[in-house]
Amino acid sequence: MDIQKFTIKSTLNSLQNKEFSCVDLIKEIFKRIRKHDGDIHAFLELTEKAAIKQAEEVDAKIERGEKLRALEGIPVAIKDVIATKGIKTTASSKILEQYIPPYDATIIKKLKDVGAIIVGKTNCDEFAHGASTENSAFGPSHNPWDLERSPGGSSGGSAAALSAGFCLASLGTDTGGSTRQPGGWCNVYGLRPTYGRISRYGLISMTSSTDTPGIFAKTAEDTALLLSIMAGQDKKDATTLGAEVHEYHEQLDLPLKGMKIGKPKEFFEDSSDEESVAVVEKSINKLKELGAKIVDVSLPHTKYGVPVYYIITPSEVSSNLGKFDGIRYGHRSPEANSLFEVYTKTRGQNFGPETKRRIMLGTYALSSGYYDAYYKKAQKVRTVITKEVEKVLNEVDLLVTPVSPHVAIKLGEKSDDPLAMYLEDVFMETSVMAGLPAISIPAGFAHDMPVGLQIMGKQLDEVRILSVAHQYEKVTNWVDKYPKL
Amino acid sequence: MPSKLTKKEVENIAKLARLELTDEEINTYSEQLSDILGYIDQLQEVDTENVEITSQVTGLSNVMREDKVDACDNASEIVGMAPENEDGLIKVKAVFSAKG
């Protein structure tokens, strides 16, 4: 069984046609995990027993000749900031090391409703704060393409698990690039949908105004299928949108001919890794060959995305993480002698360095006397960035950019320099500021490492983004390349 | 805006944020936060005269639901998750001191 070659679509066919059983598939998955995850460290928790039991039920159903549901029997991995009922959910933080949620996130419920099998919870930066998984309290994940490198972050464990063939799809979150950047660094698709397209209920919140679930899959079609399943309004998340949910996976053939695709010059000015840029340029040329019209555009405020993000995010983080106080759940410091110390010692001893840094930065930015200079200013510049990109998207249908100025960084390369790590998000923030959907797609290789192309669209225009991804995939073979473990 | 956060300022922020920090952490954060804020200062270059702040990006406002009480059937499970609990209540240290 060569799991690396399987997609969701092919596996559903194989199961239904009895080419192999679901139990065999799930056993093979765990065999791979046992063999290779010691090196990769994609997982924090495995759910083998429940997964096998579920697989037996799927096989019984196939025996009875019943039709399988949309993800029935498909092994999926879940980022550990997403609440899973009865399965430990730590957010890669010591403060939640023993936390077992009493409920499922809406997206977990939706996956279960169509029969997906959860194989485990994946490593990430603590509370999703980071771009490399090195901020996990439980150690970093390694990139399956080169174990000395990071798989990206914060959803690095989910991207690594998929790339290594430990599952057929995985869930991440994308607050400031945390799905797209690891997707690009691991040669898998990473979709950030329009803000509010997929419910955030059950995500351990980080930056509520930009958080969204993210999807990792091996093909554009699988990505679209997952979006069709996960999208939609949720009364438990007041920011979800009521707009029609498409059958995205059945609308992947919008013609590229006549499509206007903008190429913002500010995303191509970093020439630190010319080989990566050349790969991206080549993939854009391919879109041109497919009939799209490539138009040079400009987004002069792009460079302010990171500084805006690193005010808004820490500000919201400092508020959202207030609930981890040692009172209601999670860990409580045994050394505290007063209520005040319960708070300060529990938080001081159990949050990691980056989480503390963000809480401090946010507390400062929101404090009396600095609020106008930092938070308010940042939210105004956010408006400037948003208006600028919306204006450009009135003239073109989509935007294409690199995912990252370079291939995956080496573990340890930037972990001592928080500001350098923040700048890893430089191409990620435009869509975040404006709530736009964006996807990272496999686009080739530089220095033997994967390179991603980012496609950004108008709000709720996921159909167009996924169509372009799908048609690019049909004329290239990047998705057929797998890391050798 | 301050060019460098003093130790005292960092201690005050930590207190507001309810974080107990070691002396080493206070020194590190004083430097790192100053660096980061220095970088963020470039936002001052952007002309934001007459620009509204962003408060929502998808055009929603006042999303209401019916004001109806729903049953919560796992209250004891939820209270049971507290690090210390007793008789269906969450146990905490004294909030007020005996002297009042």
Interface residues (C-beta under 8 A of the other chain):
Chain A: Y99 I100 P102 T194 Y195 G196 S209 K235 A238 T239 L241 H301 K303 Y304 P307 V308 Y310 I311 S318 G322 D325 G326 I327 R328 Y329 G330 H331 R332 A336 N337 S338 L339 F340 E341 V342 Y343 T344 K345 R347 G348 Q349 F351 P353 K356 R357 I359 M360 L361 T363 Y364 S367 Y370 A373 Y374 K376 K377 A378 Q379 K380 V381 R382 T383 V384 T386 P418 L419 Y422 M433 A434 G435 Q459
Chain B: M1 L5 V10 I13 A14 K15 L16 A17 R18 L19 E20 L21 E25 Y29 Q32 L33 D35 I36 L37 Y39 I40 Q42 L43 Q44 V46 T48 V51 E52 I53 T54 S55 Q56 V57 T58 L60 V63 R65 N74 E77 I78 M81 A82 P83 E84 I90 V92 K93 A94 V95
